Amino acid sequence: MINSKLPKIWYGGDYNPEQWDDPEIWNEDIRMFKKAGIDIATLNVFSWALNQPDEDTYDFTALDEHINRLYENGIYTCLATSTAAHPAWMARKYPDVLRVDFHGRKRAFGGRHNSCPNSPTYRKYAERMADKLGERYQDHPAVLIWHVSNEYGGYCYCDNCAKAFREWLKKKYGNLQTLNKTWNTRFWGHTFHDWEDIVVPNALSEEGEGNVSAFQGISLDYRRFQSDSLLECYKLEHNMLKKHTPNVPITTNLMGTYPELDYFKWGKEMDVVSWDSYPGIDTPVSLTAMTHDLMRGLKGGQPFMLMEQTPSQQNWQPYNALKRPGVMRLWSYQALAHGADTIMFFQLRRSIGACEKFHGAVIEHVGHENTRVFRETSQLGKEIQKLSDSFIDSRTNARVAIVYDWENRWAIDLSSGPSVSLDYVNEVHKYYAALYERNIPVDMVSVEEDISKYDIVIAPVLYMVKSGYAKKLEAFVENGGTFVTTFFSGIVNEHDLVTLGGYPGELRKLLGLWVEEIDALDPKHHNQIVMKDSWGSLEGSYHCNVLFDIIHVEGAEIVAEYGSEFYKGTPVVTANTYGNGRAIYVGSSGEQQFITGLMRNLCDEKGIEPLMETPNGVEVSERRKDSKSYLFVMNHNETKEELAIETEMLDLLTGKTVRGTVHIEGHGVMILEK
């Protein structure tokens, strides 16, 4: 359990008291924190330069005072290691800490995330800082959790990284003969005879703008290497902190579907997953829900921390819209509904200068509590106090899983075809949204996850089929499961080498079909998915675009055909019986209405029912703990909606029992215990 030391939903966020250095402001902050119900503050995220003014001096006096002042007032600490931004003196004295960018330019000091993950200097001082902090605060009762660095990300292309990449490759492949074969280096005269001949793939070598590569195998491995390199930096600090505080959990804040790091690999190394949620005003609420579920999935369904969200607005989007009244509360409960055990903000007090001065905060620049944002955060704080430990450490029970794979996404993005408009996250989200609309719980899983516990497994655009995964899917379907995949699946192995013998490669037997060609058109050009017969809610025709697989069935049943182009009348959707189950193939990017109907039919066949029937825009999610079920009912509409509650349940937010016809206000929330 994340919250064992403080067994309730933690409520707080990032706090940077060092930016003011004014005791009157610090005291006023504490008064307002207590008024808002805030009980945890993340400290020390960017204080490395203050803590270590030179190579040999460490001064934690100010940090001591901040931690103690908060604790004396009932506010605990999420203690960061401060290693997210190295000090200026380090960059001047040891320039190996500075990254080289994609274009081969050496960075200067400035900004953040400017540390090379393979710099011996950075690793030495970051590990030493974690050691000093762990030793100093190992027995401090205020420290609930460690927060290593901050929002890891970004690649480096310096000489240190090139050298470390070669060593990583030696360990992975053993010899150049294996590497050359795996990378297919006889293409374009790339055969390597010496490890030193291998250079990093950037704008000066293999890659161009827009994340495309002339040699996908090399670029794919470099992404794996950079993700591993940053993870090694995290593990250095993690291990040092564990030496001093074996029972204090350790995390670092992830960023949802952030493309550069393989978060399933990271989740294995984290005591608890935490992430920063920053949807825009137009972000589909289903996409936010999917990302929460993805973060929950990184550690097999364990609860996660919402480490950051804004109380009002971001500073970095093109149009930094305010969260409308009630939306911050609503989205906070959405995080809890999908597995969060904390609600935390960036930031608790607004900065007065630099790029985050217009990023929202609990305490605005006006400095008092008479603001809409503070009233809303205070209301939420009171409600969270009331909820206490009712559902912390509870779980979600899903019978449907959607496969998400960062390496598959990298390979699709790096591909030199067939379409620049193929968006992996968007295709995954279409299937998630179809289930979300019906209030059907979903687990987001990796290719390593045990899928035998699910009734339906969906793997959109499974371009990369890793070793042994096809057999895993075959066993799942043979034992009665329903598997769904789509166009551009089964094309390559984990090294981005095409599986010969016809698409969809290793999935061909399971799907009962052969894809002869793949047509790619500008998304403005549509074809039609024409149903051969009505199937549940599916009948007639639906639009499809982006890619069009030209399919020959090899035992599969034809469910739908194309309505136009030279492949009119050929299969576009098929269903293949395999053992006791079925494998469904969707050969083009269908419109949302089609995907929603398909998911409805498959769930109906498996007896998977919605948690609750609700009007459009009213979301229901469930968490379970012991014998109790908690239904989160969330109205994302601005208008009041009507619901039918069949079973008598207790609304934890009002303390009232509800049953029959009830109304939920616009942006309203109910938490129903049964």
Beta strands, then each sheet from edge to edge (+ up, - down):
strand 1: 10-14
strand 2: 40-43
strand 3: 76-80
strand 4: 143-147
strand 5: 207-208
strand 6: 212-213
strand 7: 250-251
strand 8: 253-254
strand 9: 274-276
strand 10: 304-308
strand 11: 340-345
strand 12: 400-403
strand 13: 442-445
strand 14: 456-459
strand 15: 482-486
strand 16: 513-520
strand 17: 527-531
strand 18: 541-553
strand 19: 557-562
strand 20: 571-578
strand 21: 581-586
strand 22: 588-590
strand 23: 618-625
strand 24: 628-635
strand 25: 641-651
strand 26: 656-664
strand 27: 669-673
sheet 1: 7+ 4+ 3+ 2+ 1+ 11+ 10+ 9+ 8+
sheet 2: 5+ 6-
sheet 3: 13+ 12+ 14+ 15+ 21+ 20- 19+ 17- 18+ 16-
sheet 4: 13+ 12+ 14+ 15+ 21+ 20- 19+ 17- 18+ 22-
sheet 5: 23+ 24- 27+ 25- 26+
end
